[in-house]
Amino acid sequence: MRINGVRVKNFRTVSAQEQYLDLTQTMTIIGPNNSGKTNLLQAIQMFFTGYDNMHGYSVVDDSPRGKGSRTSIVGYFEGDPTGDDLSFYADLDRLYSLY
């Protein structure tokens, strides 16, 4: 299983305009101070650790608009549904059936 990208919206300084990070190649994040570079990396960490993590996610503190804005962090993956990743895809199918 390989992560190909992450889409972030409404997380700290990342505004309502979605930011997509293409992780299929080497990537460098550059920008001036306080432009959101670290917040993008923290969004990726939060994606893998869940909202109840060491950052203590709070809509009031971590949403650029405060209460009411929904943070969205979406990961894109690539895997082999018939090989090494078979059990992952089986679990995913079970989750979809519950949905």
matplotlib code that plots the C-alpha trace (Angstrom):
import matplotlib.pyplot as plt

x = [0.0, 1.3, 0.0, -0.2, -1.6, -3.4, -6.1, -6.5, -9.2, -10.1, -7.2, -5.4, -4.0, -5.1, -8.3, -11.5, -9.6, -8.4, -4.7, -3.6, -0.2, 1.0, 3.2, 3.9, 7.3, 9.7, 8.1, 9.5, 7.1, 8.4, 6.9, 7.3, 7.0, 3.4, 2.2, 1.1, 4.0, 4.0, 0.2, 0.2, 2.6, 0.5, -2.6, -0.8, 0.1, -3.4, -4.7, -2.7, -3.3, -6.9, -8.5, -7.8, -4.0, -1.2, -2.4, -5.8, -7.7, -10.3, -12.7, -12.4, -8.6, -7.8, -10.4, -9.6, -13.1, -13.6, -16.7, -18.8, -16.2, -15.4, -11.9, -11.4, -8.2, -8.5, -5.8, -5.3, -3.7, -2.6, -2.4, -2.8, -6.3, -5.4, -1.9, -0.2, -3.0, -5.9, -6.8, -6.9, -9.3, -11.5, -11.7, -12.5, -15.3, -16.7, -16.7, -18.4, -21.1, -21.8, -22.0]
y = [0.0, 3.4, 6.9, 9.0, 12.2, 14.1, 16.8, 19.3, 21.9, 24.2, 23.2, 26.0, 28.3, 26.1, 27.9, 26.7, 26.4, 22.8, 22.1, 18.9, 17.4, 15.0, 12.5, 10.3, 12.0, 13.9, 17.0, 20.2, 22.6, 26.2, 29.5, 32.5, 32.2, 31.7, 30.5, 27.0, 24.7, 23.1, 23.0, 20.9, 18.4, 18.3, 17.6, 14.6, 13.4, 13.9, 11.9, 8.9, 9.4, 10.5, 13.6, 12.5, 12.8, 14.8, 18.0, 18.0, 19.1, 21.7, 23.2, 26.6, 26.6, 24.5, 25.7, 29.0, 30.2, 28.9, 27.1, 25.6, 25.0, 21.4, 20.3, 17.8, 15.6, 13.0, 10.5, 8.8, 5.4, 2.8, -0.9, -4.4, -5.7, -9.2, -9.5, -8.1, -5.6, -8.2, -8.0, -4.2, -4.2, -6.8, -4.6, -1.6, -3.6, -4.4, -0.7, 0.3, -2.3, -0.8, 2.7]
z = [0.0, -1.0, -0.3, -3.4, -2.1, 0.6, 0.2, 3.0, 3.5, 6.5, 8.7, 10.6, 8.0, 5.1, 4.1, 2.3, -0.9, -1.0, -1.1, -2.8, -2.0, -4.7, -2.9, -5.9, -6.4, -4.3, -2.9, -1.3, 0.5, 0.3, 1.3, 3.6, 7.3, 8.6, 5.2, 6.4, 5.6, 9.0, 9.1, 5.9, 7.5, 10.7, 8.6, 7.2, 10.7, 11.9, 9.0, 10.2, 13.9, 14.0, 15.5, 19.1, 19.0, 20.5, 18.7, 20.5, 17.5, 18.2, 15.7, 17.4, 17.4, 14.2, 11.8, 10.0, 10.4, 13.9, 15.1, 12.3, 9.7, 8.9, 8.5, 5.6, 5.3, 2.6, 1.7, -1.7, -1.8, -4.4, -3.7, -5.1, -4.3, -5.3, -3.7, -0.6, 0.1, -0.1, 3.6, 3.5, 0.6, 2.3, 5.3, 3.1, 1.4, 4.8, 5.8, 2.5, 3.2, 6.6, 5.0]

ax = plt.figure().add_subplot(projection="3d")
ax.plot(x, y, z, "-o")
ax.set_aspect("equal")
plt.show()
